[in-house]
Amino acid sequence: MRWNLRLAAAQRGIWKASECQRMLAERGLVVSAGKMSGLWSGDPASIKLADLDVICVVLGCGVEELLIPEPDKVKQPDEQGDQPTAVSSSSGGASVTPKRRDGRTLPPV
């Protein structure tokens, strides 16, 4: 997904992150300068759904304007149809078989 806050805000005449931050605060969403920088730059670490609601109300837009799908960035399966292989340990030693603490055996594999 591509985060598109800056363009959505610009289309509504909001050109500065500080102006958007003030408008969000008026609606009860107080955003730190660091988080606002991430939201504005297009690289947010995370966003809560409740915060997304407030942003949509402030900008008068829908979620589809803020979150742009990028399906071409999703890894495609191998052409051979193989299942992913298990990661082996880098130590190269014998495999470890877990044992139950209560003395019972594990089910067959």
Backbone as JSON, one array per atom type, in Angstrom:
{
  "sequence": "MRWNLRLAAAQRGIWKASECQRMLAERGLVVSAGKMSGLWSGDPASIKLADLDVICVVLGCGVEELLIPEPDKVKQPDEQGDQPTAVSSSSGGASVTPKRRDGRTLPPV",
  "N": [[0.83, -1.19, 0.0], [0.42, 2.24, -0.7], [0.9, 5.25, 0.96], [-0.95, 8.2, 0.92], [-1.35, 10.79, 1.98], [-0.32, 13.44, 1.75], [-0.82, 14.29, -0.94], [-3.63, 14.03, -1.01], [-4.31, 15.96, 0.9], [-3.26, 18.27, -0.31], [-4.93, 18.51, -2.51], [-7.07, 19.61, -1.32], [-6.34, 22.06, -0.59], [-4.57, 22.19, 1.56], [-1.45, 22.78, 2.45], [0.67, 22.57, 4.19], [2.26, 20.55, 6.65], [2.0, 21.29, 9.3], [-0.35, 22.75, 9.31], [-2.23, 20.77, 8.69], [-1.83, 19.15, 10.91], [-2.75, 20.84, 12.95], [-5.47, 20.99, 12.25], [-6.22, 18.34, 12.61], [-5.84, 18.12, 15.36], [-7.86, 19.81, 16.27], [-10.02, 18.18, 15.9], [-9.61, 16.3, 17.79], [-7.48, 14.56, 17.49], [-4.42, 14.39, 18.47], [-1.29, 14.71, 17.24], [2.08, 13.85, 17.38], [5.06, 15.72, 16.49], [6.99, 14.12, 15.25], [5.52, 11.83, 14.44], [3.72, 13.1, 12.75], [5.43, 13.97, 10.79], [6.17, 11.53, 9.62], [3.66, 10.71, 8.65], [3.12, 12.77, 6.84], [5.28, 12.66, 5.08], [4.84, 10.35, 3.71], [5.56, 7.91, 4.64], [4.52, 6.37, 6.95], [5.02, 4.7, 10.08], [3.06, 3.23, 11.38], [-0.54, 3.22, 11.61], [-3.46, 3.92, 13.37], [-6.77, 2.61, 13.09], [-8.82, 4.2, 14.11], [-7.58, 6.69, 14.08], [-7.31, 6.98, 11.36], [-9.96, 7.31, 10.64], [-10.45, 9.89, 11.69], [-8.68, 11.42, 10.15], [-9.81, 11.08, 7.62], [-12.28, 12.37, 8.0], [-11.45, 15.01, 8.56], [-10.17, 15.69, 6.14], [-12.21, 15.22, 4.42], [-12.49, 12.98, 2.79], [-12.32, 9.63, 1.42], [-11.09, 6.42, 2.55], [-9.94, 5.15, 0.4], [-8.67, 7.13, -0.98], [-6.51, 7.76, 0.55], [-5.06, 5.43, 1.0], [-3.41, 3.7, -1.32], [-3.6, 0.9, -3.3], [-0.95, -1.34, -4.2], [-0.56, -3.76, -5.98], [1.38, -4.9, -7.62], [3.69, -4.99, -6.16], [3.6, -7.16, -4.54], [4.98, -10.24, -3.68], [5.29, -12.82, -6.01], [4.3, -16.29, -6.32], [6.61, -19.07, -6.73], [7.37, -20.12, -10.04], [7.34, -22.85, -10.48], [5.55, -23.8, -8.7], [6.27, -24.71, -6.25], [6.25, -25.35, -2.75], [7.13, -23.13, -0.05], [10.38, -23.63, 1.29], [11.61, -25.08, 4.33], [13.43, -23.27, 6.77], [16.74, -23.9, 7.42], [18.9, -24.6, 10.2], [21.74, -22.57, 10.92], [23.86, -23.63, 12.21], [24.35, -26.25, 11.57], [24.3, -28.54, 13.08], [22.93, -31.5, 14.74], [19.39, -32.05, 14.52], [17.0, -30.75, 16.84], [14.75, -32.39, 18.91], [11.72, -31.63, 20.32], [10.68, -32.24, 23.71], [8.06, -33.25, 25.81], [7.21, -31.82, 28.95], [5.75, -33.16, 30.81], [6.23, -35.83, 30.57], [4.82, -37.32, 28.73], [4.6, -38.71, 25.43], [5.21, -37.22, 22.2], [2.83, -36.74, 19.51], [2.77, -38.9, 16.58], [4.59, -38.02, 13.59]],
  "CA": [[0.0, 0.0, 0.0], [1.11, 3.52, -0.71], [0.23, 6.25, 1.79], [-1.14, 9.32, 0.02], [-1.92, 11.91, 2.73], [0.14, 14.74, 1.26], [-1.56, 14.62, -2.15], [-5.04, 14.21, -0.65], [-4.4, 17.24, 1.59], [-3.0, 19.32, -1.29], [-6.12, 18.65, -3.35], [-8.05, 20.36, -0.53], [-5.74, 23.34, -0.24], [-3.75, 22.09, 2.77], [-0.11, 22.67, 1.88], [1.7, 22.4, 5.22], [2.0, 19.5, 7.64], [1.57, 21.94, 10.55], [-1.77, 23.1, 9.15], [-2.97, 19.51, 8.81], [-1.68, 18.74, 12.31], [-3.67, 21.69, 13.72], [-6.84, 20.58, 11.93], [-6.44, 17.04, 13.26], [-5.95, 18.39, 16.8], [-9.19, 20.38, 16.48], [-10.96, 17.05, 15.89], [-9.28, 15.4, 18.88], [-6.35, 13.69, 17.19], [-3.17, 15.11, 18.71], [-0.21, 13.95, 16.61], [3.4, 14.41, 17.67], [5.77, 16.22, 15.31], [7.63, 12.98, 14.6], [4.52, 11.02, 13.75], [3.19, 13.9, 11.66], [6.45, 13.94, 9.74], [6.01, 10.25, 8.94], [2.39, 10.73, 7.92], [3.21, 13.74, 5.76], [6.3, 12.25, 4.11], [4.37, 9.19, 2.97], [6.19, 6.71, 5.17], [4.16, 6.18, 8.36], [5.37, 3.41, 10.66], [1.77, 2.57, 11.61], [-1.65, 4.14, 11.8], [-4.62, 3.28, 13.97], [-7.98, 2.78, 12.3], [-9.55, 5.35, 14.65], [-6.89, 7.88, 13.56], [-7.64, 7.05, 9.95], [-11.3, 7.89, 10.59], [-10.34, 11.33, 11.92], [-8.03, 12.02, 8.98], [-10.8, 11.1, 6.54], [-13.27, 13.41, 8.3], [-10.8, 16.32, 8.42], [-9.93, 15.96, 4.73], [-13.43, 15.02, 3.64], [-12.19, 11.99, 1.76], [-12.46, 8.24, 1.81], [-9.85, 5.68, 2.77], [-9.37, 4.8, -0.9], [-7.83, 8.24, -1.43], [-5.31, 7.8, 1.39], [-4.34, 4.16, 0.86], [-3.44, 3.29, -2.72], [-3.06, -0.45, -3.43], [0.15, -1.58, -5.13], [-0.49, -5.23, -6.07], [2.58, -5.34, -8.33], [4.78, -5.13, -5.2], [3.41, -8.4, -3.8], [5.81, -11.32, -4.22], [4.55, -13.87, -6.7], [4.8, -17.63, -6.0], [7.55, -19.64, -7.7], [6.72, -20.6, -11.26], [7.23, -24.3, -10.41], [4.48, -24.14, -7.78], [6.83, -25.33, -5.05], [5.95, -24.76, -1.45], [8.34, -22.58, 0.56], [11.16, -24.62, 2.02], [11.88, -24.75, 5.73], [14.73, -22.66, 7.01], [17.59, -24.79, 8.2], [19.74, -23.87, 11.15], [23.06, -22.26, 10.36], [24.91, -24.33, 12.96], [24.64, -27.5, 10.89], [24.29, -29.65, 14.03], [21.77, -32.38, 14.71], [18.14, -31.36, 14.83], [16.53, -30.89, 18.22], [13.38, -32.85, 19.0], [11.17, -31.17, 21.59], [10.11, -33.25, 24.6], [7.08, -32.69, 26.73], [7.68, -31.79, 30.34], [4.96, -34.04, 31.67], [6.64, -37.21, 30.36], [4.08, -37.97, 27.64], [5.28, -38.63, 24.13], [4.58, -36.38, 21.19], [2.14, -37.52, 18.51], [3.62, -39.24, 15.43], [4.66, -36.98, 12.57]],
  "C": [[0.87, 1.24, 0.0], [0.26, 4.52, 0.06], [0.22, 7.56, 1.02], [-1.69, 10.57, 0.72], [-1.56, 13.26, 2.11], [-0.63, 15.18, 0.01], [-3.03, 14.87, -1.85], [-5.25, 15.56, 0.04], [-4.22, 18.39, 0.6], [-4.21, 19.56, -2.18], [-7.22, 19.43, -2.63], [-7.46, 21.68, -0.03], [-4.93, 23.35, 1.05], [-2.33, 21.8, 2.3], [0.97, 22.39, 2.91], [1.28, 21.32, 6.22], [1.48, 20.12, 8.93], [0.11, 22.34, 10.48], [-2.65, 21.87, 9.3], [-2.96, 19.03, 10.26], [-2.64, 19.54, 13.2], [-5.12, 21.27, 13.5], [-7.18, 19.24, 12.58], [-6.64, 17.23, 14.76], [-7.32, 18.98, 17.14], [-10.27, 19.31, 16.54], [-10.61, 16.0, 16.93], [-8.12, 14.46, 18.64], [-5.07, 14.51, 17.31], [-2.03, 14.21, 18.22], [1.1, 14.63, 16.93], [4.06, 14.87, 16.36], [6.43, 15.08, 14.54], [6.66, 12.13, 13.82], [3.93, 11.79, 12.56], [4.16, 13.93, 10.49], [6.35, 12.65, 8.94], [4.75, 10.18, 8.12], [2.5, 11.61, 6.69], [4.19, 13.3, 4.68], [5.89, 11.03, 3.29], [4.96, 7.89, 3.45], [5.82, 6.49, 6.63], [4.53, 4.78, 8.83], [4.1, 2.58, 10.9], [0.71, 3.65, 11.72], [-2.83, 3.36, 12.35], [-5.85, 3.56, 13.11], [-8.8, 3.97, 12.79], [-8.92, 6.65, 14.16], [-7.21, 8.07, 12.08], [-9.03, 7.65, 9.74], [-11.24, 9.41, 10.73], [-9.71, 12.02, 10.71], [-9.02, 12.12, 7.82], [-11.84, 12.19, 6.76], [-12.67, 14.78, 8.07], [-10.61, 16.67, 6.95], [-11.18, 15.84, 3.87], [-13.2, 14.05, 2.5], [-12.45, 10.59, 2.29], [-11.09, 7.59, 1.97], [-9.16, 5.37, 1.44], [-8.5, 5.92, -1.48], [-6.51, 8.3, -0.66], [-4.44, 6.57, 1.23], [-4.5, 3.66, -0.57], [-2.83, 1.89, -2.83], [-1.95, -0.51, -4.47], [0.35, -3.09, -5.28], [0.76, -5.72, -6.79], [3.78, -5.49, -7.4], [4.68, -6.41, -4.38], [4.21, -9.5, -4.48], [4.93, -12.4, -4.81], [5.12, -15.23, -6.31], [5.77, -18.09, -7.09], [6.77, -20.21, -8.88], [6.5, -22.11, -11.23], [6.1, -24.73, -9.48], [4.97, -24.8, -6.51], [6.36, -24.6, -3.8], [7.23, -24.16, -0.9], [9.07, -23.65, 1.35], [11.42, -24.14, 3.43], [13.27, -24.17, 5.85], [15.54, -23.61, 7.87], [18.45, -23.97, 9.13], [21.12, -23.66, 10.55], [24.17, -23.02, 11.07], [25.28, -25.66, 12.31], [24.64, -28.71, 11.8], [23.05, -30.5, 13.87], [20.52, -31.6, 15.08], [17.7, -31.67, 16.25], [15.08, -31.32, 18.18], [12.82, -32.41, 20.34], [10.6, -32.32, 22.4], [9.15, -32.55, 25.53], [7.6, -32.77, 28.15], [6.92, -32.74, 31.24], [5.27, -35.52, 31.42], [5.9, -37.92, 29.23], [4.84, -37.79, 26.34], [4.51, -37.71, 23.2], [3.86, -37.26, 20.19], [3.07, -37.82, 17.33], [3.53, -38.13, 14.38], [4.12, -37.46, 11.27]]
}
